[in-house]
Amino acid sequence: MWRSQRSSIEARRPSVTSLKTRRAPIVVHELEDRNP
């Protein structure tokens, strides 16, 4: 699933969006750790 999602996202926008997409899960984890 991730591969197809990344492909569609990269096709829609430049690599900058993929960088944000890669960071997103990390930010969510940090928020979950702070407020479980």
C-alpha positions as YAML, in Angstrom:
chain: A
units: angstrom
residues:
- id: 1
  name: MET
  ca: [0.00, 0.00, 0.00]
- id: 2
  name: TRP
  ca: [2.70, 2.48, 0.97]
- id: 3
  name: ARG
  ca: [4.48, 2.09, -2.36]
- id: 4
  name: SER
  ca: [1.36, 2.84, -4.39]
- id: 5
  name: GLN
  ca: [0.48, 5.78, -2.14]
- id: 6
  name: ARG
  ca: [3.99, 7.22, -2.36]
- id: 7
  name: SER
  ca: [3.99, 6.82, -6.14]
- id: 8
  name: SER
  ca: [0.71, 8.71, -6.52]
- id: 9
  name: ILE
  ca: [1.85, 11.42, -4.09]
- id: 10
  name: GLU
  ca: [5.20, 11.87, -5.81]
- id: 11
  name: ALA
  ca: [3.43, 11.98, -9.17]
- id: 12
  name: ARG
  ca: [1.16, 14.76, -7.89]
- id: 13
  name: ARG
  ca: [3.78, 16.87, -6.11]
- id: 14
  name: PRO
  ca: [7.59, 17.20, -5.95]
- id: 15
  name: SER
  ca: [9.88, 15.31, -3.58]
- id: 16
  name: VAL
  ca: [9.29, 17.96, -0.89]
- id: 17
  name: THR
  ca: [5.88, 16.40, -0.23]
- id: 18
  name: SER
  ca: [7.43, 12.93, 0.12]
- id: 19
  name: LEU
  ca: [9.79, 14.33, 2.75]
- id: 20
  name: LYS
  ca: [6.81, 15.68, 4.72]
- id: 21
  name: THR
  ca: [5.04, 12.34, 4.31]
- id: 22
  name: ARG
  ca: [8.07, 10.55, 5.73]
- id: 23
  name: ARG
  ca: [8.21, 12.95, 8.68]
- id: 24
  name: ALA
  ca: [4.47, 12.76, 9.42]
- id: 25
  name: PRO
  ca: [4.52, 9.30, 11.09]
- id: 26
  name: ILE
  ca: [7.42, 10.40, 13.31]
- id: 27
  name: VAL
  ca: [5.53, 13.50, 14.49]
- id: 28
  name: VAL
  ca: [2.44, 11.39, 15.20]
- id: 29
  name: HIS
  ca: [4.53, 9.00, 17.28]
- id: 30
  name: GLU
  ca: [5.95, 11.89, 19.30]
- id: 31
  name: LEU
  ca: [2.47, 13.28, 19.96]
- id: 32
  name: GLU
  ca: [1.19, 9.83, 20.97]
- id: 33
  name: ASP
  ca: [4.14, 9.37, 23.33]
- id: 34
  name: ARG
  ca: [3.46, 12.74, 24.98]
- id: 35
  name: ASN
  ca: [-0.31, 12.27, 25.19]
- id: 36
  name: PRO
  ca: [-1.09, 8.53, 25.26]
...
